[in-house]
Amino acid sequence: MLLPATMLAKEPKLVKFNLPEDDFGDKGSEFDDEFDDDGHDDDLYDHPRINDDEAYGHAAGRCQEARGGGGVHWKIEILSRPPAEPTIPPPAIIPGHQQPPVSLSRAPPPRLTWLLTKVDPHLLRSSSSRVMLSSPSRRPGKRPAPPGSEDGDGDGEDRISSLPDDLLHLVLVRLGCAREAARASVLARRWRGLWIRLPEYTFRDMGLEAVETALTQVTRPALDRLDIKADLKSEAVPGRVSSLLRAAARLSPESVSVNLDNLFEGDAAIELPCFDRTRSLVLEMDGVPIAPPPAGDFSSLESLELTTGSNIFAALLPSCSHLRVLQIHACSELKEVTVHSATLEELAVESVYPLFSDIPRIDIDAPELKKMKLDVEMGRVFSMTISAPKVEKLDWKFGSTTDKIGFATHRLLSLDYSLTQGIGTLHLDIDDMCVTPIPDRTFAQEIARLQVTDFSVLEVVVETYGHAFGPLLLHLLQVQPAIQRLQVVVDQGEEKNKELCPQNCPCRQPANWESKNISLTNLEEVLISYYCFKGGDEEVDFLKLLFRCAPGLKRMGVGARDKVYKKILNLYEEYPHVKCEVRHC
């Protein structure tokens, strides 16, 4: 429909309707009271002061608020009445002259028009990006007809409602909220009940009973995606959560994500139903116990992500015959992880609360595993058994919650091991603020216990706080003499005036460490950063040990303070065959 040029020239006015909020509510009873069987809000249509077109505009405005800057934007514009054309008086009659024709046409009547702009072109493949719905004029004593009805006086066309159901479903899915999709029923009678036949549903900030009630009204036999996130209250008893999961499983969603915060505390377990059609399953249940289904299997499941404190994997994984990806977010209650799978290719185990939880035992048997990531805390008791002959990429991070692992005064903070393209890298974070005088295990013993001896790159970060570091680095080099690359960061700490430890300190043993010999025939590259304020002979003595024990050394790069800088330059002159670099740091 084309608008008169005088109307298009006018700047539109934006109109905002202040109507009472309609909502699902937190309980199913409120949901049932507001919507009838086809998901339509009759109260809004029956409002004594609002006609159907105003209800249409109100819902469209809220769709804009819910969607933000997404694919479908709604805007309501009421074009102002154009100014009336001035009345032209009839010209005077001049004898002998032909009189021009006189135009006494009236200005066009005002028109109320909604412009639904920027409809996603992939959804609406019409020749115009604007869909115009003319509003019928209000007749006293008669309830106005809904937009596009033949009872109205307008000559506009409701092109949105004339679209096929599949396209209207996509429009509602783009809202990103099941609540707003249900509210869209007020747009027109054509939209009534559309929300119960959508392929995807997203629920946010609703009570469990309201979500379950909404799921029971869904008529689609199988969903593409179901996403539920709720902050639970006193209603979150195990039976209620289990009932919600069963309602979700009945809809046979291909992808499921359930995130329940502030779950109850107790020993009662949530019974996991069987999602036989689901390919991707995400469950965030905090530390609440989860029980596997008593019968059935997850024959279609390919990706599983669990946030849990229950070791249900030994009982659950045998029923997942096609599982390829498993992610475990371990809560503090999880004390053992047992993963035995013949099809698993990717595995990730991570602690939800680092430094406050540890997993004493990890048992993994996955013959087809190719990628593995571990990020867990090691307590005083820790054991790990891994059988993964085809693994190609590893990323292990072990944080130490105890001060029982170390050498002399040095203690282990974290141990990281990675394997990428056949190159193994061991990274150690070490601190010197020890509490116990004698460690239970040395670094060498801990590295052997974790089965991470196959590495060619060694990275060490140590904070000395005035203690010696030479004997420690010698000890670490003896763990794996076949390393090819060494990277070291020595940090004295922020205390510039910190006094050095006494000569009889355990960190200085053996006293003749700088004269020891160790075979480093594969070592080719060394990068060292000395952040030491005092600067003594220890920094240069360690470099001399490397030059002497690594005949194949090709590159030496060092960063140092002023007090050590010149000493290192003088040392480099003795080894012209090595590419040496030194910089200030």
N, C-alpha and C positions, 0 to 999 in steps of 0.2 A: 504494500500500500504506500503510495507516495503522499508526502505531506506538502501543504502549500508552502511556497517559498517564504512567505511572511512568517510562518511558524518556525521554519528551520532557522531563520535568522535570529530568532529570540534565544537568549541564554536559558537553558532549562533550570527549573527549580527542583531542589532535592527535598523529598518529603519523608519524614520519619514517623512511623506509626508506633505509639506507645501502647503496647498490649500486654496483658498479664502473661508471665512466662508459663509455658507448658513443659512438662518434664516427665520422664519415666517415673522418677521417684526412686527411692532406695528399696522399695518393697514391691512385690509383685501385685499386691492389691491396688496400689496407686497406678501401676501400669495398666491394669485391667480397667480401672475407672475412667482413665483418660481416653483410651483407644477402644473402638469397637472391634468386631471380628475382622474387619478388613484393614485395620490399622489407621482409621481416619478419626480426626479430632472433630466431633460434631459440635462441641461447645464453641469452638472458634467460628464455625460457620453460622451458628445461631446467635452470635453476639448482636444485640439490638442495634448497635451503632456502626456496625462494620458489615459491608457487603462482601460478596465472594471475591471481588477483585482486590479489595483492600487486604483480605486475608491472603490472597495470592501474593501481593506485594510484601506483606509482613513476613511470610515464610521465605520469600526470595531474599529479603534483606538479611534474615538470620542465616540463610545458606551462605551468603557472602561472609558473614562473621565467622562461621564454622570453618569455611574453606580457606580463608586468608588469600594468599596469592596463587592458588592452585589453578587447575585446568579450567574450572567453570566459575565465572564471576557473574554476580547478579547486581544490577543497579536499577533503581527506580527513578524515573524522571517524569515530571509533569510539566508539559510545555505551557508556557504562559499564553493567555489570550492575546492574539495579535491586535494591534491598534486598528480601530475601524478606519476605513478609507474615508477621507474627507468628502463631504457632500459637495457635489459640483453643481452650482446653480445653472439653470438653462441660459444659454447665451442670448444676447439681444438679437432681435430680428432686424436685419439690415436689408432694406429693399434692394433687389437686384443681385443679391449674393446668395450662393448655395450654402445652406447651413450644414455644419459638420454633425455627424451622429453623436448622440448624447448617451453616455454610459451611466446608468443608475444602479449598477450591481452592488449588492451588499457584501460586506466582509464575510469570509467563511466563519462558521460557528466555532467556538472553542472545542478542543478535543483533548481528552485525557488519554495519554498513551504511555505504556510501559515499554522501555527499551531494554531488552535482555542482551547485554553486550558481551563480546569476547567469549562466545561459546566455543569450546574446544573444536577446532576444525576436523579433528579425527572422528569426533562423535557426530557432528552435524555437517554433512557434506552438501549444504545448500549453497545457492549462488550468492547469498548475502549473509554477513556475520551478525545481522540484527534480526531478531524475531519480535514483531510488534503485535501486541494484544490490545485492541481497542476496548475501552470500558463502556458498558451500556449506561445510558442516563438513568438517574434514580427516579422512580415513579412513586409518588406518595401512596402509602398503604399497600405496597406490593414488595415482597422480598425479591431482591435482585437476583438475576440468573448468574450462574458461575461463568467465568471467562470462556468465550467461545461458544456459549449456548445460543440457540436460535431464538430464545425468548428475549434477548437483549436488543437494544437499538443499534449497537455498534456494528460496523461492517468489517472489523478486524478478524484475524484468524489466529488461533492458538496452535502454532506450528510445533511447539515443544511437545505438547500432549499427543500430537498426531504421530510421533515417532514410534517405532516398534518397541516392544517391552525390553528387548535386549539392550537397546541403546539407552533407554531410561534407567535400566539397572546400572549401566556404567556411569551415568551421571550421578546417581545416588552413592555408588561406591566411591566416587572421587571426593565425596564429602569427608571421608575418613572417619566417620563416627556413626554407629548404628542409631544413636539417639536422634541425631539430626536427620538421618535418612527417614526415620519414622515421622518426624515433624513435617517432612516435605509432603505428607499426605494432604495438607491443607492447601496445596497449590491449586488443585482442581480435583473434581471427582474422578477424573481419569487416573490420577496418581494414587487413589485409595488402594491400599493393600500391596502396593509395589514393593515396599520395604521387606515384606516377609518372603520374597522370592529372590533375594540378592545372592550372588555367588560368593561374596565376601562380607565379613562382619568384623567390626572393631568396637570393643566396649572399653570405656575409660571411666574411672571414678564412679562406679555403680556398685550397689550391694549385690551379694551373691544371689539372693532370692530374685531380685529384679532381672539380673542377667539370665538366670535359669528360666524364668517366666518368658522372657523374650525368645530364648532358644526354642522353647516348646511351641511357639507360634510360627516358626520358620517352616515353610512348606517345601522348600527345595530339597530333593532327595540326597544330594551330595554337594558339599561346599568346596570351593577352591582354597579358601583361607579363613581362619578364625583366630582372632587376636583378642585376648582378655587381659586386662591389667586392673587390679583392684587393691585398695588399701583396706584390709580386713579389720573388723571390729569384734564385738563380743559374739556376733552371730557365727564366727568362723570356727565351728566345731568340726571334727573330722567327718561326720556324716554329711554335713552341708557341702563341704569341699568335694567329697567323693561323689555326691549327687550331681554337682555341677560338671565334674569331669565325665560322668556317664552321659549327661545331656549333650555334652560336646561330642562325645564319641558316636552317639546315635546319628549325628548329621554327616558322618563319614567325610570330614574335611581332609583335603590333601596336605595342607600345612596348618599346624596348630602351635600357638604360643600362649602360654598361661603364666602370668606373673602375679603372685599373691604375696603382698607385703604384710608384715605384722601378724604372722600366723600365730596360732595358739601354741602354748608350751605343754608338753606332756608326752606320755609314752604311746598314746593312741596313734595308729598309723593310718595314713590316707591310702585307700585301695585304688590302685591305678587300673583303669579299665583298658580294654583291648582296642587299640586304634588300628584296625586291620587294613584300612585304605590309606592311612596317613603315611606320607613319604618323609616329612620333616616335622619333628616334635621338639618343642622347647618348653620345659617346665622349670620354673623358679619357685621352689618351695621352702627356701631357707633351710633350717635345720630340722624340719618336721619329718618323722619317719615315713617312708613310702613302702608300700607292700606291692609286689608284682601281682598281675591278675592271676586268679586261680586256674583259668583255662584260656585257650585261644593263643594266637601268635600275632606278631607284627610283621606279616609277610611282605608288606610294601615299604617298611621303614628303611630309609637310607641314611638319614642324619638325625642324631639324637643329642640334645643338649640338656643337662640336668644340673640344677643347683640344689644340692641335697646334703644331708648328713647321714644318709643310709647307704650301706654297701649292698645295693640290690642287683648289682651288675652280674654277679655269678649266676643268679636265678633268672635274670631278665634277658641277657644276651643270647642264650641258646634259642630263644623264640624269635630272634631278629636275624632271619636267614639272609637278608640282603643289606645289612648295615655296613656302611663304608666310613662314616664320620661319627666320632664320639667325642663330646666335650663334657668334662666333669668340673663343676665349680664346687670345691669341697668346703663345706662348713666345718665349724670346730668340732661337731659331733662325729664327723667321719674319721674313723681311726684305721680303716683298711680299705684298699682299692684292689679289687680282683677283676681283671679284664682278660677273658679268654674268648677269642673270636677268630673264626677261620676266614672271615670276609673283611675284617676291619683294615682300612688303609690309612686313616688319619686319626690320631688320638691326642687329646690335650687334657691335662689334669692341672688345675690351678687352685690355690688356696684363696678363699673369699676374704679372710681377715688375716693378712700376713702378720707374723710375729705373735699372734694370739692363738694360732692353731698349728698343729703338726699332724702328719700322717705317719704313724710308726711303721706301717708295712705297705708295700706296693708290689703286686704280682701281676705281670703282664706276659701273656703268651699269644702272639698275633703273627702267624707266619706270613701274611700278606701286608703287614704294616710297612708304610713307606715314609710317613711323616709323624714325628712324635714331639710333643712339647710338654715339659714338666716345670711347674713353678710352685714349689711346696717348701714347707719348713721342716727342718730336721731337728727332732728332739734328742734326748739322751738315748732313746732306743729307736733305731731306724734301720730297716732292712729293705732291700729292693732286689727283685728277681725279674729279669727281662729276657725274653726270647723273641727276637724280631730279626731274622736273618736277612730280610730284604729292605731294611730301613735305609733311606737315602738322605734324610734330613732330620737332624736332632737339635733340640733347643731345650736344655735342662738348666734350671735355676734352683739351687738348693740354698735356702737361707738357714742360718744356724741360730737356734734359740738357746744354745748353751755355750759356755766358755771352756768346754772340755776338749776342744780340738785346736791344736796349735803346735808351736815350737818355741821353747824358752818362754819369753814374755809375750810373744805374738799369738793372737787368737783369730780364728776364722770367723768372718762376718757372713760371707756368702761364697758359693762356688757355682760357677756357670760353665756349662760344657755345650758346645755347638758343633754340629757336623754338617757341612754344606759342600756339595760337589767333591766329596771325598777328603776334605780338609777338616781335621779336628782342631778345635781351639778350646783351651782351658783358661778360664779367667778366675782369679782369686782376689777377693777383697779382704784385707788383713788389717787388724787394729792392734795397738800395743797397750791399750788400757785394760790389762788383765786383772782378774780378781783372784783366781786360784793360782798358786805358784807352779803346780805341775799339771800338765794336760793329761787327759785319759788316752788320747790318740794323737799321733803326729799328722802333719799334712800328708806325708807319704802314705801312711796307713789309711787315711780317709779317702784319698784318691783311689787307692786300690780297692777299697770296700765298695765304692760307688761304680766300679767298672768303667772308669773314664781314663784309662792309661793310654789309649790310642789317640794321641794328639801330636801335631807337629808345630803348633803355635801356642806359646805360653805368654799370658798377660797377667801381670801382678800389680796391684795397687796397694801400697802399704803406708800407713801413718805411723811414724816412729815415736813422736813425742819425746825426743832426746835419746832414744835407744838406738842400738846398732842394727843395721839391716844387712850387712855383708854376709854373716853366717846364715841368715834366713834364706837369702837368694841362692847361696851355695847348696843348701839343703833341698830347695825346690828344683834346681838344675839336676841334681842327682836322681830325682824321681823319674825323669824322662830325658836322658842325655841325647836322644835322637831328634830333638826339636830343631826346626829350621828357622824359626823366627821368634825373637824375644822382645817383649815390650814391657817396660817397667816404669812405674810412677812412684817416686819416693817423696812423701810429704811430711815435713817436720811438724806440721800443725800450725795453728794461729799464734802460739805463744813464742814470740821472737826471742825472749830472754830465758827460755827454758834451758836449764842446765843439763848437760849430758850426763848419762847414767855413769856410775862408778866402773872402774876397770874390772872388778870382779862380778859384774852383773851377768846373769845367765845368758843374756842376749849376745854377749861377746864371745861365747864359746862355740867352737874351739878358738883359742887365742891366735893361732897361726892360720886362720882360714884363708888369708890372701895368698899363701904359698901352696895351697892344695892343688892337686892336678885332677882334672876330670876331662874325659874325652867328649868333646863337642864337635865332632867331625862334620855333622850335617848343618851346623849353625851357619847361616849366611847373612842374616840381617838382624841388627839390634837397634832399638829405639828406646832411649831413656830420658826421663825428665826428672831433674833434681830440684825440688822445692825446699831447699835447706838454707836457712838464714846464716848459720855459723860457717858452714863449709869447711870441711877438714880433708884429711887424707883418704878417708874411707871411700869417697866417691871415685877418686882416681884409682885406688887399689882394686876396686871391682872391675873397672875398665881394663886394667892390666891383666887381671885373671882371664877375662874374655879373650883378649888379644892372644894370650899365651895358649889357651886351651881350644881355640876355634881356628884351626889353620885355613879353613875354607871361607872365612869371613869376607864378605864383599862390601858391606855397607855398615857404617856406624854413625848414628845420629844422636846427639845429646843436647839437651837444654839445661842450662845451669845458671846460677846466680854469679855475680861479679867475682866473688871470692874463689870460685872454682873454675871460672871461665878460662883464665889464662893458663892454669895448670893443664887443662884438657887440650888446649891448643899446642902446648909444648909436647904433650904425649903423642899427639897425632903425627908429629914430624918423624917419629920412629917407625911408623907403619905406612909408608907411601903407597903400598899396593892395595890398601883399603880406601874406599871412598868415604871420607870422614867429613862430618858436618857438626857444627856447634852453634848454638844460638842462645840468646838471653831469654830467661823465663822468670 
